[in-house]
Amino acid sequence: MTMPVIELCGVSRRYDDGPPALHEVSLTVWPGEAVALLGPSGSGKSTLLNLVAGLDRPDAGTVTVDGVRVDKLGEAGSAVYRRSKIGMVFQFFNLLDDLTVTDNVVLPARLAGMARREADRRAAELLELLAIDRHARTHPGRLSGGERQRVAVARALMNRPALLLADEPTGALDTAAGQDVSRLLRGLNAEGQTIVVVTHDLALARSCTHRTVRIADGRIVADGRSVEDARSQAALAPEPAAWQAVTPVNVTSANVASEDVR
Ligand code: ADP
């Protein structure tokens, strides 16, 4: 029987006395899916990502990733979980500039105890796969944004994660570099990599995912096969006034690629 990669059941999280950042959220992501998580600023996307990454704990509900009850892990267990089960890609790459590209990429494997030679071999394979191998000995500071993001993706894949989590991976890139990263993610998904990408970039959501989950006011308001599908579901959802206020009334193919959902 296939096991979900992510299974959130009735997950709630509230900070201090504020309104719930997440309210009884349930979500299942299956192996091989590529899911875009969309929603206005403050809707709970980072909170959800942090819970899936084991960086935070829910107040209620369960978080299971690739069979691991992430909400039950302590600090040490959650660090091991992050290293072994998930790869993370961030808007600003989070690479170490005083290390070479190769040394950045091997880092997660070295932390996981892989021998240097084996880690170097895998890093070389990944850098070649991601067409960044000619920069193996360069320092990331000398690379373009798109190249840095390729390195960050290579690093994220180093430990063969069950789940690749990308948080605004094109947010700091120009259009061409963003399309390049988008193609890269699509290619990885075509090879079977499960991906969840949090983004405001609808072009990215359209081109490299086949499922769009919209979140507003800490609840999932739509879950569709395309951006449009999820958009029309969201418009019908009764609760999220904040979301409806920012949903464009007329969406044309001309403006949709650059539209920001905030
Ligand atoms: P998004 O990623 O969609 O912008 P967040 O998950 O960051 O949304 O935030 C959801 C809600 O939780 C917001 O109201 C935000 O102000 C609140 N929030 C997020 N992190 C914290 C925190 N560390 N302390 C207090 N409130 C927080």
Residues whose N, C-alpha, C, O or C-beta is under 5 A from the ligand:
A	BS01	ADP	Y15 A21 P40 S41 G42 S43 G44 K45 S46 T47
